[in-house]
Amino acid sequence: MKRNFLVVAANARLREALVEELSTQGHSVTRAGTGSEAEKALESVAFEAVFIEAHLPDVPAPELKTRLLNKRPDCPVIVLSNYDLVRNSHEQLRLGHNDYLLQPRQLFDLLQLHKRADAKVDENSLGMEACDALIQVIDVLVGLIELEDRFFGGTSHKTSRLVRAVAEEMGADEQSVQEMALGTLIRDIGKVGVDPEIFTVDAEYTDEQKEKMKEHVTASLRLFEHIEFPWKVLPIVRHHHERYDGQGYPDALRGREIPLGARIVAVVDAYVAMTSARQHRSALGPEQALQEMIKQAGKQFDPEVVEGFQNVLDKRLEGRSGSKKPSVLIVDEQENFRRLLKMRFVNEGLQAIESKNYDKALSQLLKQPPDLVLVDVDGDSAEAFELFQEVRADEDLCRIPFAFMSAGQDRVLKIRALRQGVDEFLSKTDDLEELVARVENILTREAIRQENASRKVRRGIHGDLENLSLPDIIQTLAMGMKTACLTVTSDGNKGQIWFDNGSAKHAQTDQNRGEEAFYEMCRWLEGQFVIEHGEKCEHNSLQQDAMFLLMEGLRLLDEAQQAAS
């Protein structure tokens, strides 16, 4: 029977993936990108069910659900989410466990759906999107199962995220990465068949208890044996407790006999377990846990995987934060955005502190200094700048990284902020995952500077040229009469320009020096930049004014682009 569904999602890829799946089954689908569009559609059309993405730009999903049910009480409204948004959202959880896309009994049917989507990969690019949606939905279910567990809550999500990072670090192809992500999420589903009392033991397991715990691997395989997986997922589930030296279970495989995915999961699983508190012990710090794993390289773990995991930790804040969670003070009048951002921070292992006004933010800063201050400038930008100046003027707070965020595209405001020394200018319209990643990068860079005792602690502005172009940076430094070093990396190339009281003094790249180096850097449209204020240079290879050099560099760039076309 043909049915009519309404799909409400601002995320175009999620929306089209759902529309494709429903349409291929012969159903009629209406699209809506916002909550207001959904309400108008529901007033004029009768739908079998409504699917809502958890994060919409104009209204929270739980509120929209309530509105739609008031209009059509007989129409089911289902909130689609991922684990990031579920774990700490009491408002969503209050709607009920069965209001989400999946109930535990539906997991196996969901896994079967991908077989149809995967058959279309070659002819339809939505195959991979369907795969991503599948993994995220399973992430939801596993997260809900773990939600009430004070010791294991969130561990599957964290493990899956790190497994994906290690797999990518080691150069695995996208399909293998997806296999490992899914295998990680379902690897321990067989624990539902283990005596629950074992999980409440407040001491090391006895030999008998260890043997009972081992049974969860067999139980997992029995639960999934009737499913024809399109990937090599079951080997990961079966072998993630094998040891590199052949002393593991269930098959005592050794070395390269163990699938790569299982070897990666074994390393990450052990790290997450060691850095998580249990009833009989406290959690280890990241570095302490890593050292324990290094000791077991070649024995319990694949040395190559341990090295890859170490590289991942070195690049992530998690590997540098010690036992203390890095804290971020969020100053924003918009409660919905503030809480959503806080939820994402908490899920990534950060401590989030909220403030809705600048006066309260200053008192919180003095009482409990955070590791980063994140301030919205869409309200009263003058108060935001005043707060920044007060922080920079305080002897105890002046080294705290300070970032502005805005939903607008005010270039003048952005340049003004960077000119005055704000460390980063973030866009609230970016994907939240990207925004959180940028915040983690700021915290990581600060942690690296603090832990390197042999290096002078320096303030620096880091960013991408796509957000602030090189001409804008040069104008900012010249017009602000700054003494600074600008370092730019682009497509494997590195260049630096030193400024002295706003005058361009010296430039160098891997190939050139002086004006030729300056003009070469003007051609770099993509890449990363670092501005380190107060840095001086003994060389003096530039004689022309910075603005003259910039205009000449842009002229040469324009000529080169015209010649190429």
N, C-alpha and C positions, 0 to 999 in steps of 0.2 A: 504494500500500500504506500502510495506517495504521500510524504509528509512535508510540512512547511516549517523550517527552522529559521531562527534569527541568531546571527553571530555578531557579537559586539566586541570589537578589538581594535585598539589603536595600532598595535603591532601588525603591520601588513603581512608579514611572513606567517605569523600564527593564524591570522584571519583567513588567508588564502589556503593554507594547509587544511584547516577545518572545513572550509567551503568545498575544497576538492574532494575530501573524504566523504562528505555527506552527498555531494552531487553525484559521485560515481555509484552511489547506492540508489540513485533514482529519485532523490529528494529535492525539493525546492528550497533554496537558501537565499535569505535576504541579509545584506551586509549593513553594518553600522559602525562608524569609527568613534563615536562619542556616546555618552549617556543620553544627551538630549535627542540625538538621532534615534536612539533605541526607543525612547518614550513615544516619539511621534509615530514610529513604525508600528508599535504595539497598539496604538489607538485606532489604527485603520485596518490592520491585518490580524487574523487569528493565526497564532503559531502553536506548533506542537510542543516546542520547548525553546528556551533562550539560553545561549551560552555567552558568558561574560568573561572577558579578560580581567584579571585581578587588578591591573593598574591602568586606569583610564585618565585622560588629561583633565576632565571637567567634573568628575564625581567619583567618590570611592565606590568600589564594587558592592560592598555590603549595603550601602545606602541606595544604590541603583536597584539592587535586588528587591529591597523593601518597597520601593516605588512601583516597580513593575508588578509585584505580587498584589499590591493594593489595586492596581488597574485591572489585572487579570489573575485572580486567585487560583484559577484552575490551570494556569500555564506554568509548568516547572521552569525554574530559573537556576542555572548551574554556574557556579563560579569556577573558572579555570585559573589555576595558579601554578607556581612552582614552589619548591621547598623554601626558597629564600623568603617568600612573602608569607608563608604559612606559619613557620616555626614560632614567631613571636607576635602574631596578630591575634590577640584575644578577641577582638571584635569579629573577625571572620570566623574564628573557631566557635564562637557563641552561636552561630547560625546552625551548627550541627555537623557531625561527622559525615552524615550521608548527603549533605548538600554539595559536596565536592564531586568532581568528575568520576572518581573511582571509589568503590568500596573494596575491601580486601578480596572478596570473591570474584571481582571483575579483573583482577590482575592478569590471569591467564588468558582471558578473552582479548585483553588489550595487546598482549604480546603477540597474539596470532594476527592482529590487524596489520602489523608491519609487513607481513609476507606479501600482502596485496600491494601495499605502497612501494615496497622494494622492487617489485616487478616492473614498475614504471620509471625507474631511475634513469634509464637511458633516454626515454622519450619525454620525460617530464622532470624538470629540475626540482619539483616539490618533493621528490622522494627523500632527499637528504633533510629537507625541512620537516617532513613527517617523522623521520628518524629522531631529529632533535626534540620534537614535540613529545614523542613517545618516551624518551629518556627523562624529560622534565616531569611528565605526568607520573612516571614510576617513582621519581624522586619525591613527588608529593606524597604518594602512598606510603613509601618507606619512612618518610619523615613523620607522618601522622602516627605510624605504628610505634616509632621511637619517642614520640613527643612527650609522653608522661614519664619516661625513664630518666632519672636524674643523672645516671652515669653514662648511658649510651645514647641519649638524645642528641641528634645532630651528627653523630659520628659517621654515618654512612654518607651523608652529604659532603662532609669535610674530606673523607677518604676518596670519594669519587672525584672531587675537584682536584686533589693533589695527584691522583693517578693520571688524570687527563694531562696535567701539567708535565709530569715526568715522561709520559709517552710522547708528548710533543717535543720535549727537550731532547729525547733520544731519536727523534726523526721518524716516528711512526706515521704511517699514512692515515688519512682521515677515517677510513673504515675501521682500521685497527684501534684507533683512539675511541671510536664509538663502541666497539666491542668491549673494550676495557671499562668504559664508563658504565655501560649497562651491567656487565659482569660484576662490577664492584657493588652496584646497588642491590643486586639480588643474591650476592654470594652467601649471605648468612640468613636467608629467609627460613632455612630449615631449623633455626633456633626455636621456632614456635613449637616444635615437637620435643624440646628439651625441658626437663623438669624446672619450672620457674624458680624453685627454691635454690637452685645452683647459682642463679644470678644475684642472690642476696647474701651469699657467703661472705663473711667479713674477714677472711684469711686466705692464704694461698690454697689453691685447689689440691685435694688429695689425689692420689693416682687414680682412684676409682672415679672421682668427679671429672678428672681430665679425660678419661676414656668415654664418659657420658657426653662430654662436650664435643668430642670428636665425631659423635654420631650426627651432628648437625649437617656435616658435609653430605653424607649419604641421604639424609632427609631432604636436603635441598634438591639433590639430583632426582629423587623420586617424585618430588612435586613438579619438576619441569620436564620429566622424561617424555611426556606425551606431546610436547610442543616442538614443532619443527622450526628451530631458530634459523633465521637467514644468515647469522654470523656464527663465529666460533666462540660462543659465550660459555657453553657448558664446560669446556676445558678449564676456563678461568675459575668457575665455581668449584670444580672438582679439585684443582691442584693448587689453590692459593695458600694451602698450609704445608706444601712440600718445602723441604730445605735444600739448599744448594749442595750440601754434602751428602744428600741421600738419606738423611735421618728423619725426614718428615712423613706426613701421611696424606692421602690414604694409600698411595702406590709406591712410596719410597723412591720417587724419581730423583735424579740428580743432574746438576749442571744444565746444559742446553736441552736436556730431555724435558724440562719443565717449560711450558709455553711462556713466552715473554710477558704476556698479560698477567699471568699468575705470579711471575717473579716480581713484577712491579707492584702488584697488589700486596704481596707478602711484605715488601719493604714499607710501603705506605701504611698498611694495616698495623704493623708493629709500631711505627712512629706515632700514629694517632692514639694507639693504646697506651703507650708510655707517657704521652703528654696529656692524657686524660686521667682525672682522679677516679679512684675506685674506693670501695668501702674499706679495704685493708691497706691502702697506701695513698699517698698524695701524688700529684702529677709531677713529672720531670719537666725541666725547662727544655726548650727546643734544642739548644746546643748540647746539653747533657744527653738528651735522647739520641741526637745524631752521633755523638761520640760512642754511645753504646752500640749503635748500628754499625759504625765503622769497625768496631772490634769484632763484629760478627760477619764482616765481609769475607766471602770465601768459605764460610761455614754455613750459617743460616741463610745468608743473602748473597745474591749475585753481586760481585764487586762493581761491575759496570753499572748496574742499576743503582747501587748506593751512591756512586759518583754522580750519576745523573740526578738523583734525588738531592744530593748536596748542592749541586748547581742550582736546582730549583729553589731551595731554601735560601741560598745566597742572594737570589734575585728578589725574594719576597720578604715582606715585612715580618711574616710569621717566624722566619728563621733568625730574626735579629731582635725580637721584642722581649726576650727573656721571659720570666714568669709573670711580669706585669703586662696587662693588656694596654696597648696604646689607646689614649683617649682623644676624642674629637669633640670640641664644643661647637654645636650647631646653633647659629643665631639667625632666626628666620621668623617672621610674623605669620607665615602660612603654616598652620598646624598640620594639615594633611601632608604637605611635602616634608616638613620637619620630621614627622613620625615615620613616614615611609623611608626616608633616608636613614633615620636611626635604626630602623629594622634591618636595612641592608648592612649597615656598619656592624651591628651586633652579630649578624649571621656570618660575617667575615672575621670574627674574632676581635673586633674593636669595641671599646667602651664609648658610648655616645652620651653626651650631656646636652640637654635641650635648653634653649633660652629664646623667649619670644620678643625680647626687647634689649636694647643696648645697655641700659643702666644695670639690669639684672645680670647681663653677660659680664660686665666689668667686675661686679661683686663676686661672681662665680670664678672668674679668672684669679682674683686675689685669694680666694678661699681654697681653690683646688686647681692649680695651673694644669691645663691639658697639654697634649703633645702637638696639637694643631688647632687653630681657630679658623672656622669656616663661617663667613658672614655674608648674608644676602644684602645686595646693594640696590634692589629694586624698590625698596620702601623709601627710607630717608638716607640717601647716599652720603649726605653731610655728616649724619651721626655715625655712619659706618666708617668714614675716614677719621672722624674724631676718636672713635674707639681704637682704630689702628694706631693713631699717633700716641694715645695714652699708653698703649701696650709697648710701643717702641721706646717710649721715654722712661719706662719703668726698668730699673736695673735688674730685677729678678725675672721679668717677663719678656724682655726685649729679644731673646733668642728663640722664642716660640714661633714656628712657621705660621704665617698668616695668609689666608686665601680669601678672595672675594668670589662670589658666585652670582650670576644674573641670568634671567630668562630672556633678556633683550640682546640686541646686537649693537650696543652703543660703543663704537670704536673709540671715541674721545674719552669716554669713561674708563675703558680698558687701558688705554695708553697712560692716562693720568694716574691710575692705580699702580701700574708697573713703574712709572717714573718716580713715584713716591716710595717705592721699595716693597710693595706687596709681592709675596713670593709666587703666587699663581692666581690666574683669573679663570674660573671655571664656568661652563655653560650649564644652566639648569635644564636646558632643552635636550641635552645629550641623553643617550641611553643611560639609565641609572647604573648599570654594570660598568659602563665606561667611566662615569663620574667617580664611582667608588674606586676603580682601578687607579685613576689619577690621584685620588687622595692617598691611596696606599703607596704610590710612587713618591709622593712628598714625604710621607712618614719614613719610608725606607731610606731615602737619601739623607734625611736628618739622622736616622739611626746609624748610618754608615759614617757620617761625619763625627758623631759623638764617640763611636767606638774606636776610631782611628786616632790614638793618642799622639802619634808622631806627626800628625797633620794639623795645621792651624784651623780652628773652627771658623768657617766663612759663611756668610749669608750668600744665597744664590737664588736666582730666578730661573726655573727650568720650564721648558714648554716645547710645543711643536710649532714649526713655521706655518702650518696650516691654520693655527689659531692666531698667531701674531707674526706677520711677515717680516722678513729681514729689513726692508725699507722702513717699516714702522719702528723697529727696534733701533735702527741707526738714528732716525729722527728723534726718538725719545732720549737717547743718550747724548746726542749733540745739543738739542734744545734745552735739556735739563742740565747741561754743563757737568756731566758725570765723569768721574775717573773710574774706569772699569775695564774689565776684559770680557769680550764677547767671544764665546766659543760655539762654533756651529759644526755639526756633523751631518753629512748628506750623502746617501748612496755610497758609503764606504770612504768618503773624503772628509777631511777635517781641516777647518780653518779658524783663525783667530784674528780679532781686531782689538787693539788697545786704544782706549780713549783717555785723554788727560784734560780735565776741565772742559769737556765737550768737544775737544779737538781730536780728530783721528790722528794717532801718532804712529802706529805700526800695524802692518797686516802681513800675515803669512798663511800659506796653505802647504799641502804636501809637495806641490810643484812650483809655487811662485812666492815672491816676496814683494812688498810695496804695493804700488797701484795695481799691478797685474793680479796680485792676490786678492785685492779688494774687489776688482771687477769680476774675477772668477767666482767669488762668493755671491755676488749679486745675481748670478745665474742659478743659484740653488733655491728652488721654489719649495722643496720639501725637505724635511729633516728635523733635527732637534737642536735647541739652543740652550746655552747656559750663560747667564750674565752674573759675573762676580764683581761686585762693587768694591772699590778701594784697591784694586790690583793695578800695579804700575809696571811699565816695561822700560828697559834701558835703551832699546833700539828706537830709531826715529827714521822710518823709511817713507813716511807720507808727508808731503809738503802742502798739499792742497786742503782746502776746507772740506769737512766731512760732507756737507750738503752738495758741494760741487762734485765731489767724487761719486756721490750717490746718483745724482742726475746723469752724470756721464756713464755710470754703470748701467742705469736703466735704459739709456739711449742705445748702448751697445747690445743690451739684451733684446731690445725691440728690433734692431737691425738683424740680429742673428735669427730671431723668430720669423721675420719676414723673408729672409733668405731661405730658410728651411721650408717655408710654405710655397 
